[in-house]
Amino acid sequence: MPGGVKQRKLSHPDKEAKALCHLLELISTPSSKQKLTSPKHAFSKVLPASGDTALTSKVESNHNQTQETLELERFSLKYKDQREFSTHPHHKPFVQICIALTKNRLCLQEWLTKASQENILRVLMCLRILLRDSHYQTLFFNTQGTRSLAEYFQRITDEYLLSTVGPYTVDILKEMTNIFQKLTSSVDRCDILVQCEVHMPLVRLLTASDVVVLHCCLYALIGLAQSESPKSQIGELNAVEILLRIIQEYDTISKKLAANLLRLLCSDPKTREYVKLEDGVPILLRSVVFIIYLN
């Protein structure tokens, strides 16, 4: 009995490594060799006759894509509380997975166009978890992940604001804004995010009807506004008018986040003038917001 217990404990790391390698193999498959489909439909196909090789290949592709989505979901559940990956015993496969998710999925327009929203959501969830580690954030920047994420963020923002949303649109927006918030950890990175025009859809989404999207955008903008250059550019995008309306009309958490963002923006002289032009001083006084500096 003791020997059996010991054997199970020793096999666990091998099982974890095997699962990571399996996921890496799946996400390293070129999108051209996959038939991208939603998992819930993947096994609804009628099994082909043994001699129908073309149809057999198609079903196998469906199965492959389903396996990828399932493995991504398992990954996000297993490591949902993990904060550091660079010191993890399986650091090497984690790095490879991060690079593969970025290069083979997020940065491939063909994959983003053909993949289901559910598949894209799973990729973003795994990236968000990995990007808690600053080492992996550097990898993400170096593999051009930021620009690709910004471009897709703009596209999904357009769809959301035009009310052409899918079943996972809100969750996808939440994941992307959370990733952007993590990437605002330094001035240099904030400047790169502004160069990628991330701040523009973030400000547009301040009009979001979903409170979770609104809060995520406010958190991301607060992160960006810690740096001088992004601060002034956010203030020039009609953000002041929207933030004042949030402070007047929205829920308590939204008001606090909007007031915090406006406080940061008001260190820029132009933004202070915008606040005055929008009759913001009476609004702020009525809302008992004393953290805005207009002098």
Buried (B, 14 or more C-beta within 10 A) or exposed (E): EEEEEEEEEEEEEEEBBEBBBEBBBBBBBEBEEBBBBBBEEBEEEEEBEEEEEEBBEBBEBBBBBBBBBBBBBBBBEEBEEEEEBEEBEBBEBBBBBBBBBBBBBBBBEEBBEBBBBBBBBBBBBBBBBBBBBEBBBEBBBEBEBBBBBBBBBBEBBEBBBEEEBBEBBBBBBBBBBBBBBBBBEEEEBBBBBBEBBBBBBBBBBBEBEBEEBBBBBBBBBBBBBBBEEBBBBBBBBEBBBBBBBBBBEBEEEBBBBBBBBBBBBBBBEEBBBBBEEBEBEEBBEEBEBEEBEEE
